[in-house]
């Protein structure tokens, strides 16, 4: 099961960057976001350990200034992301050494939504004329996301 449904994904990409998605591109996009979410939580786990805690707090997750600014832009889109598919995805991954604090768990939909927002904006910024991203556009945006986060 994907971390976010196609309808939500399509709506978010349209609102965030004026992009139209083919249904067959949804998995490519959600795979990138799922990987990046897990990466963020792995670094959060490491940071919690460095700070002598056995729980991952929101401040342990490496959210950059740009990411935090993008959270506000994602919120302005008024897109709801369900937490259940996110928790199901995390349950399918190797377990983290530490649990997430309740506040961080509540913010997971917002973090996922912001990752999707950023991915859409990267696609648009790298090709302003892009209306319907190709697999190459999506992969390039994923590589940029990997380099910057």
Beta strands, then each sheet from edge to edge (+ up, - down):
strand 1: 55-56
strand 2: 99-100
sheet 1: 1+ 2+
end
